Amino acid sequence: MEFRTVGWHSSAVNIRSRFDLRAIAATWLAVMTCIVPSRGVRAADDAPLKIGVIGTGNIGGTLATLWAKAGHELVISSRHPDELRDLARSLGPKVRVGTSREAAAFGDVVLISVPYMALPQVGRDFRSELAGKVVLDTGNPYPERDGAMADEARRKGTGVTSAEYLPGTRLVRAFNAISAGNLKSQAHRSGERAAIPLAGDDATALAVAARLVRDAGFDPLVVGSLARAREFDVGTKVYTEVLTARQLRKELGLAPVQE
């Protein structure tokens, strides 16, 4: 498995230094209280982010494309890096192919989009590279593919389980409740945007994730803590449904926004 191949390390960058905390607080308030962030306050510093992508498949590859078009700098990786070179070339000079370790070390924000059974190994192998970083986890546990660990993850909830596999990170569950096809077709759609539910325990990480959701062409909806990620896990009524933030709030029983 590619995750074990390369052995160089980089000390984690404290992402707080990249953002003005007052702007973060304003963004967090906007994320929590309104559903039109695409026209409202943007996340903190609008400077491009450095993003590492571990697992550039259907979800990871689509997000890499959307974020590159938004001006971010990326290192993309997968078990078959040679297959990513055409994608990287098509996205321009701010995107390059690397190993999974290089992607983890490079990013101030790291997207992990791998089969759920690979998540424990990612957490073990890249613990030092991921420490203290904002990590977006898109994976979903399927017992038929991932085995018994998937049953346990579904029982406990993926937010809680993923946090155990990725200790020391500032974890956000994101982009797990949308299909790859809809991620491509619904990005930057006209009218009211489709919503992406988010869950996390770190306010700044959630604000960064919300910015990246907007940059990908969707509206972010913070559901709550990692424990509440189970509300949009596999098998829930909102899983893979294309809903606006208003509709998603209603389905999840969240308080409506005061106009």
Secondary structure by P-SEA (a helix, b strand, c coil): cccccbbbbbccccccccccaaaaaaaaaaaacccccccccccccccccbbbbccccaaaaaaaaaaaaacccccccccccccaaaaaaaacccbbbbcaaaaaacccbbbbbccccaaaaaaaaccccccccbbbbcbbbbcccccaaaaaaaaacaaaaaaaaccccccccccccccaaaaaaacccccbbbbbbbbbccaaaaaaaaaaaaaacbbbbbccccccccccccccccccccccaaaaaaaaccccccc
